[in-house]
Amino acid sequence: MEKDRDKSLLNSYRPILLPPTLGKVLEKLLLNKLNFHLRSHNLMHTFQFGFWKGKLIEHALIRLQDKIQEAKQNNKYSVILSLDIKCAFDHLQYHEIRERFKKRNLNTSTAVTLGYTE
């Protein structure tokens, strides 16, 4: 816990969890399977920079800088909108994720691994 956080609030604390080895292995296998599915079905946007091997945040910054320079050269304005969604992963609705995977024809074994079965 950070020094400036209110100790009386539950949100001031983060649980410490060290997943067992099997859990880490399963997580890695699932991640690899999902990445393969997303790439092989062109489900990720070209400009998705986070969480992809070989696409660093630096690439996004270089692209942003190039776009700003391009706008300046064409006497146009640039507008940047940046969002920082606090605790985004803490509020994921996993049933919605499973439904979206179903709509995208995610293969059966991955859907079962995620807990989606018919």
Secondary structure, DSSP 8 states (H G I E B T S, - for coil): --TTS-TTSGGG--------HHHHHHHHHHHHHHHHHHHHTT-S-TT--TTBTTB-HHHHHHHHHHHHHHHHHTT----------TTGGGG--HHHHHHHHHHTT--HHHHHHTT---
